[in-house]
Amino acid sequence: MELRDYQQSVFDNSTKAFLNGSKGICCVLPCRSGKSYIMARMIKGAKGNVLVLAHRHTLINQHKELLESLGVLTDKVRVESVFTEASRLGQYARDDVDLIIIDEAHLAEAKSYKRVCEYYNCRRVLFTATPSRLDGKPLTLADTLITGITAKELIQMGAISDYDYYAPDLNIDTESIDMVAGEYNNGQLSELMCQT
């Protein structure tokens, strides 16, 4: 499996970080940069069992298909929903997993991810395009941040298409929207946004 130069750089920097004692690495790359190929290369180079976690079945299925097509989906690799894995802790021995790979890492502060990582207590790599959380909390499962290529650089290379970005005017009055469990009522908020 041959990685593009910017993917190889992230892989190499991750390897160096682990050799320097890092326990958790957060790799930041934009959408369509090939994060899954870097994951596959990490899986191929892993000495022990690997657990790949995601929060949506669509992502899980995409990872399984790609890893299988690349020949790295073996009996030492499990691709699971974080919710399934968290609910089945104890089914596998604590030392059964050598590396955890987390997709959409900006969600990794959820209790389910933390429970799984605490249980296996092994090295982990988190992948995301957005390393910051909306609530401002840090990503505590990573102690090293590795930034890869940017979306602008991918556009300049012709690897992804340029785009125009549109957003609604967010200077709206939300006083009439009910709060449910500390969040705006989605139906009312949607209706207000459609009127804007």
Disulfide bonds with the S-S distance in Angstrom:
none
